[in-house]
Amino acid sequence: MRRVLLALLFAASAHAQPADELLGLWSGEVVFPQPLQGELTVTREGGRWRASIAGFTATSRDPHFTFAHGEFRGRLEDGELRGFWIQPPGGTAQRFASPIAFRAAGKDRWRGTVRPVDDRFTLFLKVFYNEDGILVGAFRNPEQNLVNNAPRFRIDREASKIAFHVRY
């Protein structure tokens, strides 16, 4: 029994790698700002609708407005304006819809606040030695559910540069 235990300990230490400053979990995050936010004013003038936000104006035949950096989709129900702000896809290629709570601001005039969702991209890199003793990195991104079966890359170093290789 003692010989088997010693043999296992010796085998484990023979495969042990020297400490490496790259080992561990690394992360980075980028937030893509939304250019249109703040007060959205919607006015009905006869058969036309007009909306303005952050110095931009759009008109339509119904309470649906398209701006360069977002759109509003709404409806008038019992004198109350209801709707959603649709922000364009950002760094994560996702569109997000946020409800807007409007308040009356005069006859046929409403105001609400556009608060877009932060469009974030988080990347995690786990650096470890695989079962063959090769230095490997595995990338993960929780916002896009890129967590399971993520590809592993062999890591090579040259001076202060590191390179990731698909095949290892």
PyMOL CGO cylinders between C-alpha atoms (Angstrom):
from pymol import cmd
from pymol.cgo import CYLINDER

trace = [
    CYLINDER, 0.00, 0.00, 0.00, 2.85, 2.36, 0.91, 0.3, 1, 1, 1, 1, 1, 1,
    CYLINDER, 2.85, 2.36, 0.91, 4.60, 1.66, -2.41, 0.3, 1, 1, 1, 1, 1, 1,
    CYLINDER, 4.60, 1.66, -2.41, 1.42, 2.45, -4.42, 0.3, 1, 1, 1, 1, 1, 1,
    CYLINDER, 1.42, 2.45, -4.42, 0.95, 5.73, -2.52, 0.3, 1, 1, 1, 1, 1, 1,
    CYLINDER, 0.95, 5.73, -2.52, 4.60, 6.72, -3.08, 0.3, 1, 1, 1, 1, 1, 1,
    CYLINDER, 4.60, 6.72, -3.08, 4.36, 5.81, -6.76, 0.3, 1, 1, 1, 1, 1, 1,
    CYLINDER, 4.36, 5.81, -6.76, 1.24, 7.96, -7.14, 0.3, 1, 1, 1, 1, 1, 1,
    CYLINDER, 1.24, 7.96, -7.14, 2.87, 10.91, -5.37, 0.3, 1, 1, 1, 1, 1, 1,
    CYLINDER, 2.87, 10.91, -5.37, 6.01, 10.58, -7.50, 0.3, 1, 1, 1, 1, 1, 1,
    CYLINDER, 6.01, 10.58, -7.50, 3.96, 10.40, -10.71, 0.3, 1, 1, 1, 1, 1, 1,
    CYLINDER, 3.96, 10.40, -10.71, 1.96, 13.49, -9.72, 0.3, 1, 1, 1, 1, 1, 1,
    CYLINDER, 1.96, 13.49, -9.72, 5.09, 15.51, -8.88, 0.3, 1, 1, 1, 1, 1, 1,
    CYLINDER, 5.09, 15.51, -8.88, 6.77, 14.43, -12.14, 0.3, 1, 1, 1, 1, 1, 1,
    CYLINDER, 6.77, 14.43, -12.14, 3.86, 16.01, -14.08, 0.3, 1, 1, 1, 1, 1, 1,
    CYLINDER, 3.86, 16.01, -14.08, 3.68, 19.13, -11.90, 0.3, 1, 1, 1, 1, 1, 1,
    CYLINDER, 3.68, 19.13, -11.90, 4.44, 22.32, -13.76, 0.3, 1, 1, 1, 1, 1, 1,
    CYLINDER, 4.44, 22.32, -13.76, 6.42, 25.26, -12.45, 0.3, 1, 1, 1, 1, 1, 1,
    CYLINDER, 6.42, 25.26, -12.45, 4.39, 28.23, -11.19, 0.3, 1, 1, 1, 1, 1, 1,
    CYLINDER, 4.39, 28.23, -11.19, 3.27, 30.47, -14.03, 0.3, 1, 1, 1, 1, 1, 1,
    CYLINDER, 3.27, 30.47, -14.03, 2.11, 34.06, -13.73, 0.3, 1, 1, 1, 1, 1, 1,
    CYLINDER, 2.11, 34.06, -13.73, -0.49, 33.46, -16.46, 0.3, 1, 1, 1, 1, 1, 1,
    CYLINDER, -0.49, 33.46, -16.46, -2.31, 30.76, -14.48, 0.3, 1, 1, 1, 1, 1, 1,
    CYLINDER, -2.31, 30.76, -14.48, -5.70, 31.75, -13.14, 0.3, 1, 1, 1, 1, 1, 1,
    CYLINDER, -5.70, 31.75, -13.14, -8.84, 33.54, -14.19, 0.3, 1, 1, 1, 1, 1, 1,
    CYLINDER, -8.84, 33.54, -14.19, -8.63, 36.78, -16.18, 0.3, 1, 1, 1, 1, 1, 1,
    CYLINDER, -8.63, 36.78, -16.18, -11.49, 39.04, -17.19, 0.3, 1, 1, 1, 1, 1, 1,
    CYLINDER, -11.49, 39.04, -17.19, -12.30, 42.18, -19.08, 0.3, 1, 1, 1, 1, 1, 1,
    CYLINDER, -12.30, 42.18, -19.08, -15.48, 44.11, -19.77, 0.3, 1, 1, 1, 1, 1, 1,
    CYLINDER, -15.48, 44.11, -19.77, -16.52, 46.65, -22.38, 0.3, 1, 1, 1, 1, 1, 1,
    CYLINDER, -16.52, 46.65, -22.38, -19.67, 48.78, -22.03, 0.3, 1, 1, 1, 1, 1, 1,
    CYLINDER, -19.67, 48.78, -22.03, -21.06, 50.14, -25.28, 0.3, 1, 1, 1, 1, 1, 1,
    CYLINDER, -21.06, 50.14, -25.28, -22.77, 53.45, -24.47, 0.3, 1, 1, 1, 1, 1, 1,
    CYLINDER, -22.77, 53.45, -24.47, -26.19, 54.22, -25.89, 0.3, 1, 1, 1, 1, 1, 1,
    CYLINDER, -26.19, 54.22, -25.89, -26.20, 57.68, -27.51, 0.3, 1, 1, 1, 1, 1, 1,
    CYLINDER, -26.20, 57.68, -27.51, -29.95, 58.29, -27.15, 0.3, 1, 1, 1, 1, 1, 1,
    CYLINDER, -29.95, 58.29, -27.15, -31.30, 58.50, -23.65, 0.3, 1, 1, 1, 1, 1, 1,
    CYLINDER, -31.30, 58.50, -23.65, -33.14, 60.93, -21.44, 0.3, 1, 1, 1, 1, 1, 1,
    CYLINDER, -33.14, 60.93, -21.44, -36.50, 62.62, -21.87, 0.3, 1, 1, 1, 1, 1, 1,
    CYLINDER, -36.50, 62.62, -21.87, -38.67, 61.54, -24.81, 0.3, 1, 1, 1, 1, 1, 1,
    CYLINDER, -38.67, 61.54, -24.81, -41.49, 63.94, -25.69, 0.3, 1, 1, 1, 1, 1, 1,
    CYLINDER, -41.49, 63.94, -25.69, -44.32, 62.68, -27.89, 0.3, 1, 1, 1, 1, 1, 1,
    CYLINDER, -44.32, 62.68, -27.89, -46.95, 65.01, -29.34, 0.3, 1, 1, 1, 1, 1, 1,
    CYLINDER, -46.95, 65.01, -29.34, -50.04, 64.33, -31.43, 0.3, 1, 1, 1, 1, 1, 1,
    CYLINDER, -50.04, 64.33, -31.43, -51.00, 67.15, -33.81, 0.3, 1, 1, 1, 1, 1, 1,
    CYLINDER, -51.00, 67.15, -33.81, -54.07, 66.26, -35.84, 0.3, 1, 1, 1, 1, 1, 1,
    CYLINDER, -54.07, 66.26, -35.84, -53.26, 63.09, -37.76, 0.3, 1, 1, 1, 1, 1, 1,
    CYLINDER, -53.26, 63.09, -37.76, -49.48, 63.37, -37.25, 0.3, 1, 1, 1, 1, 1, 1,
    CYLINDER, -49.48, 63.37, -37.25, -47.26, 62.36, -34.36, 0.3, 1, 1, 1, 1, 1, 1,
    CYLINDER, -47.26, 62.36, -34.36, -43.92, 63.90, -33.44, 0.3, 1, 1, 1, 1, 1, 1,
    CYLINDER, -43.92, 63.90, -33.44, -41.27, 62.67, -31.02, 0.3, 1, 1, 1, 1, 1, 1,
    CYLINDER, -41.27, 62.67, -31.02, -38.08, 64.31, -29.80, 0.3, 1, 1, 1, 1, 1, 1,
    CYLINDER, -38.08, 64.31, -29.80, -35.18, 63.08, -27.72, 0.3, 1, 1, 1, 1, 1, 1,
    CYLINDER, -35.18, 63.08, -27.72, -31.68, 64.46, -27.16, 0.3, 1, 1, 1, 1, 1, 1,
    CYLINDER, -31.68, 64.46, -27.16, -32.09, 67.04, -29.92, 0.3, 1, 1, 1, 1, 1, 1,
    CYLINDER, -32.09, 67.04, -29.92, -33.40, 64.56, -32.51, 0.3, 1, 1, 1, 1, 1, 1,
    CYLINDER, -33.40, 64.56, -32.51, -36.95, 64.68, -33.92, 0.3, 1, 1, 1, 1, 1, 1,
    CYLINDER, -36.95, 64.68, -33.92, -39.03, 62.15, -35.85, 0.3, 1, 1, 1, 1, 1, 1,
    CYLINDER, -39.03, 62.15, -35.85, -42.57, 62.27, -37.25, 0.3, 1, 1, 1, 1, 1, 1,
    CYLINDER, -42.57, 62.27, -37.25, -45.04, 59.55, -38.12, 0.3, 1, 1, 1, 1, 1, 1,
    CYLINDER, -45.04, 59.55, -38.12, -48.74, 58.77, -38.73, 0.3, 1, 1, 1, 1, 1, 1,
    CYLINDER, -48.74, 58.77, -38.73, -48.82, 56.65, -35.56, 0.3, 1, 1, 1, 1, 1, 1,
    CYLINDER, -48.82, 56.65, -35.56, -46.83, 56.61, -32.32, 0.3, 1, 1, 1, 1, 1, 1,
    CYLINDER, -46.83, 56.61, -32.32, -43.95, 54.59, -33.83, 0.3, 1, 1, 1, 1, 1, 1,
    CYLINDER, -43.95, 54.59, -33.83, -40.73, 56.52, -34.41, 0.3, 1, 1, 1, 1, 1, 1,
    CYLINDER, -40.73, 56.52, -34.41, -37.37, 55.55, -35.82, 0.3, 1, 1, 1, 1, 1, 1,
    CYLINDER, -37.37, 55.55, -35.82, -34.23, 57.47, -34.88, 0.3, 1, 1, 1, 1, 1, 1,
    CYLINDER, -34.23, 57.47, -34.88, -30.65, 56.89, -35.97, 0.3, 1, 1, 1, 1, 1, 1,
    CYLINDER, -30.65, 56.89, -35.97, -29.85, 55.23, -32.62, 0.3, 1, 1, 1, 1, 1, 1,
    CYLINDER, -29.85, 55.23, -32.62, -33.09, 53.65, -31.50, 0.3, 1, 1, 1, 1, 1, 1,
    CYLINDER, -33.09, 53.65, -31.50, -36.81, 53.56, -32.01, 0.3, 1, 1, 1, 1, 1, 1,
    CYLINDER, -36.81, 53.56, -32.01, -40.01, 53.99, -30.05, 0.3, 1, 1, 1, 1, 1, 1,
    CYLINDER, -40.01, 53.99, -30.05, -43.03, 51.73, -30.51, 0.3, 1, 1, 1, 1, 1, 1,
    CYLINDER, -43.03, 51.73, -30.51, -46.16, 52.89, -28.75, 0.3, 1, 1, 1, 1, 1, 1,
    CYLINDER, -46.16, 52.89, -28.75, -49.92, 52.99, -28.68, 0.3, 1, 1, 1, 1, 1, 1,
    CYLINDER, -49.92, 52.99, -28.68, -52.55, 55.30, -27.25, 0.3, 1, 1, 1, 1, 1, 1,
    CYLINDER, -52.55, 55.30, -27.25, -54.96, 53.55, -24.87, 0.3, 1, 1, 1, 1, 1, 1,
    CYLINDER, -54.96, 53.55, -24.87, -57.72, 55.48, -23.08, 0.3, 1, 1, 1, 1, 1, 1,
    CYLINDER, -57.72, 55.48, -23.08, -55.79, 58.72, -23.40, 0.3, 1, 1, 1, 1, 1, 1,
    CYLINDER, -55.79, 58.72, -23.40, -52.58, 57.17, -22.01, 0.3, 1, 1, 1, 1, 1, 1,
    CYLINDER, -52.58, 57.17, -22.01, -49.49, 56.67, -24.12, 0.3, 1, 1, 1, 1, 1, 1,
    CYLINDER, -49.49, 56.67, -24.12, -47.69, 53.37, -23.57, 0.3, 1, 1, 1, 1, 1, 1,
    CYLINDER, -47.69, 53.37, -23.57, -44.70, 51.93, -25.30, 0.3, 1, 1, 1, 1, 1, 1,
    CYLINDER, -44.70, 51.93, -25.30, -41.16, 50.62, -25.48, 0.3, 1, 1, 1, 1, 1, 1,
    CYLINDER, -41.16, 50.62, -25.48, -37.79, 52.04, -26.43, 0.3, 1, 1, 1, 1, 1, 1,
    CYLINDER, -37.79, 52.04, -26.43, -35.94, 49.64, -28.74, 0.3, 1, 1, 1, 1, 1, 1,
    CYLINDER, -35.94, 49.64, -28.74, -32.21, 50.21, -28.67, 0.3, 1, 1, 1, 1, 1, 1,
    CYLINDER, -32.21, 50.21, -28.67, -30.09, 49.11, -31.61, 0.3, 1, 1, 1, 1, 1, 1,
    CYLINDER, -30.09, 49.11, -31.61, -27.70, 46.18, -31.36, 0.3, 1, 1, 1, 1, 1, 1,
    CYLINDER, -27.70, 46.18, -31.36, -24.39, 47.16, -29.88, 0.3, 1, 1, 1, 1, 1, 1,
    CYLINDER, -24.39, 47.16, -29.88, -21.26, 45.18, -29.14, 0.3, 1, 1, 1, 1, 1, 1,
    CYLINDER, -21.26, 45.18, -29.14, -23.19, 42.04, -28.29, 0.3, 1, 1, 1, 1, 1, 1,
    CYLINDER, -23.19, 42.04, -28.29, -25.42, 42.23, -31.40, 0.3, 1, 1, 1, 1, 1, 1,
    CYLINDER, -25.42, 42.23, -31.40, -28.50, 42.24, -29.15, 0.3, 1, 1, 1, 1, 1, 1,
    CYLINDER, -28.50, 42.24, -29.15, -31.45, 44.60, -29.37, 0.3, 1, 1, 1, 1, 1, 1,
    CYLINDER, -31.45, 44.60, -29.37, -33.10, 45.46, -26.07, 0.3, 1, 1, 1, 1, 1, 1,
    CYLINDER, -33.10, 45.46, -26.07, -36.61, 46.78, -25.38, 0.3, 1, 1, 1, 1, 1, 1,
    CYLINDER, -36.61, 46.78, -25.38, -37.26, 48.96, -22.32, 0.3, 1, 1, 1, 1, 1, 1,
    CYLINDER, -37.26, 48.96, -22.32, -40.73, 50.09, -21.22, 0.3, 1, 1, 1, 1, 1, 1,
    CYLINDER, -40.73, 50.09, -21.22, -41.30, 53.82, -20.86, 0.3, 1, 1, 1, 1, 1, 1,
    CYLINDER, -41.30, 53.82, -20.86, -43.64, 55.25, -18.21, 0.3, 1, 1, 1, 1, 1, 1,
    CYLINDER, -43.64, 55.25, -18.21, -45.24, 58.35, -19.73, 0.3, 1, 1, 1, 1, 1, 1,
    CYLINDER, -45.24, 58.35, -19.73, -46.92, 61.23, -17.93, 0.3, 1, 1, 1, 1, 1, 1,
    CYLINDER, -46.92, 61.23, -17.93, -49.28, 63.75, -19.49, 0.3, 1, 1, 1, 1, 1, 1,
    CYLINDER, -49.28, 63.75, -19.49, -47.60, 67.07, -20.34, 0.3, 1, 1, 1, 1, 1, 1,
    CYLINDER, -47.60, 67.07, -20.34, -50.57, 68.93, -21.81, 0.3, 1, 1, 1, 1, 1, 1,
    CYLINDER, -50.57, 68.93, -21.81, -53.24, 68.20, -24.39, 0.3, 1, 1, 1, 1, 1, 1,
    CYLINDER, -53.24, 68.20, -24.39, -52.02, 65.41, -26.71, 0.3, 1, 1, 1, 1, 1, 1,
    CYLINDER, -52.02, 65.41, -26.71, -48.50, 65.65, -25.26, 0.3, 1, 1, 1, 1, 1, 1,
    CYLINDER, -48.50, 65.65, -25.26, -46.61, 63.06, -23.16, 0.3, 1, 1, 1, 1, 1, 1,
    CYLINDER, -46.61, 63.06, -23.16, -43.18, 62.81, -21.60, 0.3, 1, 1, 1, 1, 1, 1,
    CYLINDER, -43.18, 62.81, -21.60, -41.25, 59.76, -20.52, 0.3, 1, 1, 1, 1, 1, 1,
    CYLINDER, -41.25, 59.76, -20.52, -37.65, 58.87, -19.75, 0.3, 1, 1, 1, 1, 1, 1,
    CYLINDER, -37.65, 58.87, -19.75, -35.62, 56.56, -21.98, 0.3, 1, 1, 1, 1, 1, 1,
    CYLINDER, -35.62, 56.56, -21.98, -33.20, 54.48, -19.90, 0.3, 1, 1, 1, 1, 1, 1,
    CYLINDER, -33.20, 54.48, -19.90, -31.45, 52.06, -22.24, 0.3, 1, 1, 1, 1, 1, 1,
    CYLINDER, -31.45, 52.06, -22.24, -30.02, 48.82, -20.99, 0.3, 1, 1, 1, 1, 1, 1,
    CYLINDER, -30.02, 48.82, -20.99, -26.23, 48.82, -20.68, 0.3, 1, 1, 1, 1, 1, 1,
    CYLINDER, -26.23, 48.82, -20.68, -24.86, 46.79, -23.54, 0.3, 1, 1, 1, 1, 1, 1,
    CYLINDER, -24.86, 46.79, -23.54, -21.96, 44.89, -22.00, 0.3, 1, 1, 1, 1, 1, 1,
    CYLINDER, -21.96, 44.89, -22.00, -19.51, 42.37, -23.31, 0.3, 1, 1, 1, 1, 1, 1,
    CYLINDER, -19.51, 42.37, -23.31, -17.58, 40.45, -20.66, 0.3, 1, 1, 1, 1, 1, 1,
    CYLINDER, -17.58, 40.45, -20.66, -14.83, 38.04, -21.56, 0.3, 1, 1, 1, 1, 1, 1,
    CYLINDER, -14.83, 38.04, -21.56, -13.28, 35.57, -19.12, 0.3, 1, 1, 1, 1, 1, 1,
    CYLINDER, -13.28, 35.57, -19.12, -10.09, 33.66, -19.83, 0.3, 1, 1, 1, 1, 1, 1,
    CYLINDER, -10.09, 33.66, -19.83, -9.12, 30.71, -17.69, 0.3, 1, 1, 1, 1, 1, 1,
    CYLINDER, -9.12, 30.71, -17.69, -5.45, 29.74, -18.06, 0.3, 1, 1, 1, 1, 1, 1,
    CYLINDER, -5.45, 29.74, -18.06, -4.42, 26.28, -16.84, 0.3, 1, 1, 1, 1, 1, 1,
    CYLINDER, -4.42, 26.28, -16.84, -2.38, 23.23, -17.69, 0.3, 1, 1, 1, 1, 1, 1,
    CYLINDER, -2.38, 23.23, -17.69, -4.35, 20.49, -19.40, 0.3, 1, 1, 1, 1, 1, 1,
    CYLINDER, -4.35, 20.49, -19.40, -3.96, 16.80, -18.64, 0.3, 1, 1, 1, 1, 1, 1,
    CYLINDER, -3.96, 16.80, -18.64, -0.92, 16.62, -20.97, 0.3, 1, 1, 1, 1, 1, 1,
    CYLINDER, -0.92, 16.62, -20.97, 0.86, 19.49, -19.23, 0.3, 1, 1, 1, 1, 1, 1,
    CYLINDER, 0.86, 19.49, -19.23, 0.21, 21.99, -22.04, 0.3, 1, 1, 1, 1, 1, 1,
    CYLINDER, 0.21, 21.99, -22.04, -0.56, 25.59, -21.09, 0.3, 1, 1, 1, 1, 1, 1,
    CYLINDER, -0.56, 25.59, -21.09, -4.12, 26.21, -22.28, 0.3, 1, 1, 1, 1, 1, 1,
    CYLINDER, -4.12, 26.21, -22.28, -6.61, 29.09, -22.27, 0.3, 1, 1, 1, 1, 1, 1,
    CYLINDER, -6.61, 29.09, -22.27, -10.40, 28.77, -22.40, 0.3, 1, 1, 1, 1, 1, 1,
    CYLINDER, -10.40, 28.77, -22.40, -12.57, 31.81, -23.18, 0.3, 1, 1, 1, 1, 1, 1,
    CYLINDER, -12.57, 31.81, -23.18, -16.08, 32.35, -21.79, 0.3, 1, 1, 1, 1, 1, 1,
    CYLINDER, -16.08, 32.35, -21.79, -18.73, 35.05, -22.29, 0.3, 1, 1, 1, 1, 1, 1,
    CYLINDER, -18.73, 35.05, -22.29, -21.81, 34.89, -20.01, 0.3, 1, 1, 1, 1, 1, 1,
    CYLINDER, -21.81, 34.89, -20.01, -23.89, 37.53, -21.86, 0.3, 1, 1, 1, 1, 1, 1,
    CYLINDER, -23.89, 37.53, -21.86, -24.03, 35.39, -24.99, 0.3, 1, 1, 1, 1, 1, 1,
    CYLINDER, -24.03, 35.39, -24.99, -24.08, 32.15, -23.01, 0.3, 1, 1, 1, 1, 1, 1,
    CYLINDER, -24.08, 32.15, -23.01, -20.69, 31.17, -24.39, 0.3, 1, 1, 1, 1, 1, 1,
    CYLINDER, -20.69, 31.17, -24.39, -19.75, 29.07, -21.39, 0.3, 1, 1, 1, 1, 1, 1,
    CYLINDER, -19.75, 29.07, -21.39, -20.11, 25.40, -22.20, 0.3, 1, 1, 1, 1, 1, 1,
    CYLINDER, -20.11, 25.40, -22.20, -17.77, 23.52, -24.50, 0.3, 1, 1, 1, 1, 1, 1,
    CYLINDER, -17.77, 23.52, -24.50, -15.82, 26.68, -25.21, 0.3, 1, 1, 1, 1, 1, 1,
    CYLINDER, -15.82, 26.68, -25.21, -12.81, 26.11, -27.37, 0.3, 1, 1, 1, 1, 1, 1,
    CYLINDER, -12.81, 26.11, -27.37, -9.45, 25.69, -25.74, 0.3, 1, 1, 1, 1, 1, 1,
    CYLINDER, -9.45, 25.69, -25.74, -6.35, 27.29, -27.15, 0.3, 1, 1, 1, 1, 1, 1,
    CYLINDER, -6.35, 27.29, -27.15, -2.73, 26.35, -26.66, 0.3, 1, 1, 1, 1, 1, 1,
    CYLINDER, -2.73, 26.35, -26.66, -0.78, 29.30, -25.27, 0.3, 1, 1, 1, 1, 1, 1,
    CYLINDER, -0.78, 29.30, -25.27, 2.74, 30.09, -26.52, 0.3, 1, 1, 1, 1, 1, 1,
    CYLINDER, 2.74, 30.09, -26.52, 4.93, 32.87, -25.24, 0.3, 1, 1, 1, 1, 1, 1,
    CYLINDER, 4.93, 32.87, -25.24, 7.68, 34.88, -26.83, 0.3, 1, 1, 1, 1, 1, 1,
    CYLINDER, 7.68, 34.88, -26.83, 9.16, 37.51, -24.50, 0.3, 1, 1, 1, 1, 1, 1,
    CYLINDER, 9.16, 37.51, -24.50, 6.22, 39.66, -23.34, 0.3, 1, 1, 1, 1, 1, 1,
    CYLINDER, 6.22, 39.66, -23.34, 3.84, 38.41, -26.08, 0.3, 1, 1, 1, 1, 1, 1,
    CYLINDER, 3.84, 38.41, -26.08, 1.47, 35.49, -25.87, 0.3, 1, 1, 1, 1, 1, 1,
    CYLINDER, 1.47, 35.49, -25.87, -0.22, 33.71, -28.76, 0.3, 1, 1, 1, 1, 1, 1,
    CYLINDER, -0.22, 33.71, -28.76, -3.31, 31.50, -28.77, 0.3, 1, 1, 1, 1, 1, 1,
    CYLINDER, -3.31, 31.50, -28.77, -3.40, 28.52, -31.14, 0.3, 1, 1, 1, 1, 1, 1,
    CYLINDER, -3.40, 28.52, -31.14, -6.51, 26.53, -32.01, 0.3, 1, 1, 1, 1, 1, 1,
    CYLINDER, -6.51, 26.53, -32.01, -4.70, 23.21, -32.40, 0.3, 1, 1, 1, 1, 1, 1,
    CYLINDER, -4.70, 23.21, -32.40, -2.58, 21.85, -29.60, 0.3, 1, 1, 1, 1, 1, 1,
]
cmd.load_cgo(trace, "trace")
